[in-house]
Amino acid sequence: MAILVVYWTGTGNTEIMAEKLHEGILEAGVEADLKQIDDCLPDDVLNYDKVAIGCPSMGIEELEPEEFLPWYDDVEPILGDKPLLIFGSYGWGEGEWMDYWQDRVKGLGLNLFEEGIKINSTPSTKEQQMIKEMGMRFALK
Ligand SMILES: Cc1cc2nc3c(=O)[nH]c(=O)nc-3n(C[C@H](O)[C@H](O)[C@H](O)COP(=O)(O)O)c2cc1C
């Protein structure tokens, strides 16, 4: 079994989240790759059993529109029933972009794992541990 953790980041906060998820998955003893979307063609997701996708809140509570969204629009239709974990960082408010993203995923009937992880700004040490534990659960489920 292999898991892909793939993300877009502007200033590195979502990247820290991706690294912690990846760490947790590896600690659970499951093979995993960590990639930025630049290094991952949409079809590459087909090589994995489970996929974790990260994108921060950009625009006005939106997924990043220039690079991430066109990539994600191509990925979503080929995910099938692969377990999908979504995550990202936000800067203010309640992190509504994650609610919209989850609604979108659920509306398409995709196999969403737990609730998407949203973290305000840079994840604290405690939040990093929580993310790592979620990575372990994702790996072992
Ligand atoms: C162009 C732009 C738009 C943003 N829009 C939002 C927003 O609508 N809501 C929000 O909570 N944060 C917003 N943010 C803040 C980012 O989500 C926040 O800084 C986040 O930590 C960035 O994650 P990253 O370091 O992975 O890029 C925006 C930031 C930028 C640069």
The ligand as a Tripos MOL2 file, in Angstrom:
@<TRIPOS>MOLECULE
LIG
   31    33     1     0     0
SMALL
NO_CHARGES

@<TRIPOS>ATOM
      1 C1         -3.9290   36.1800   -1.8530 C.3       1 LIG1
      2 C2         -4.2760   35.6320   -0.4970 C.ar      1 LIG1
      3 C3         -5.6050   35.4200   -0.1720 C.ar      1 LIG1
      4 C4         -5.9540   34.9070    1.0810 C.ar      1 LIG1
      5 N1         -7.2810   34.7230    1.3830 N.ar      1 LIG1
      6 C5         -7.6100   34.2110    2.5940 C.ar      1 LIG1
      7 C6         -8.9790   34.0130    2.9460 C.ar      1 LIG1
      8 O1         -9.9060   34.2560    2.1660 O.2       1 LIG1
      9 N2         -9.2560   33.5170    4.1810 N.ar      1 LIG1
     10 C7         -8.2820   33.2240    5.0810 C.ar      1 LIG1
     11 O2         -8.5930   32.7650    6.1850 O.2       1 LIG1
     12 N3         -6.9720   33.4080    4.7770 N.ar      1 LIG1
     13 C8         -6.6180   33.8870    3.5640 C.ar      1 LIG1
     14 N4         -5.2980   34.0810    3.2560 N.ar      1 LIG1
     15 C9         -4.2720   33.7520    4.2650 C.3       1 LIG1
     16 C10        -3.6400   32.3940    4.0300 C.3       1 LIG1
     17 O3         -4.6010   31.3750    3.9150 O.3       1 LIG1
     18 C11        -2.6990   32.0690    5.1940 C.3       1 LIG1
     19 O4         -1.6490   33.0280    5.2170 O.3       1 LIG1
     20 C12        -2.1400   30.6870    5.1360 C.3       1 LIG1
     21 O5         -1.4280   30.4210    6.3320 O.3       1 LIG1
     22 C13        -1.2120   30.4850    3.9370 C.3       1 LIG1
     23 O6         -0.7960   29.1410    3.8960 O.3       1 LIG1
     24 P1          0.5580   28.7320    3.1860 P.3       1 LIG1
     25 O7          1.6920   29.2250    4.0720 O.co2     1 LIG1
     26 O8          0.5090   27.2530    3.0720 O.co2     1 LIG1
     27 O9          0.5800   29.4170    1.8520 O.co2     1 LIG1
     28 C14        -4.9410   34.5960    2.0100 C.ar      1 LIG1
     29 C15        -3.6020   34.8200    1.6850 C.ar      1 LIG1
     30 C16        -3.2570   35.3200    0.4530 C.ar      1 LIG1
     31 C17        -1.8050   35.5320    0.1070 C.3       1 LIG1
@<TRIPOS>BOND
     1     1     2 1
     2     2     3 ar
     3     2    30 ar
     4     3     4 ar
     5     4     5 ar
     6     4    28 ar
     7     5     6 ar
     8     6     7 ar
     9     6    13 1
    10     7     8 2
    11     7     9 ar
    12     9    10 ar
    13    10    11 2
    14    10    12 ar
    15    12    13 ar
    16    13    14 ar
    17    14    15 1
    18    14    28 ar
    19    15    16 1
    20    16    17 1
    21    16    18 1
    22    18    19 1
    23    18    20 1
    24    20    21 1
    25    20    22 1
    26    22    23 1
    27    23    24 1
    28    24    25 2
    29    24    26 1
    30    24    27 1
    31    28    29 ar
    32    29    30 ar
    33    30    31 1
@<TRIPOS>SUBSTRUCTURE
     1 LIG1         1 GROUP 0 **** ****
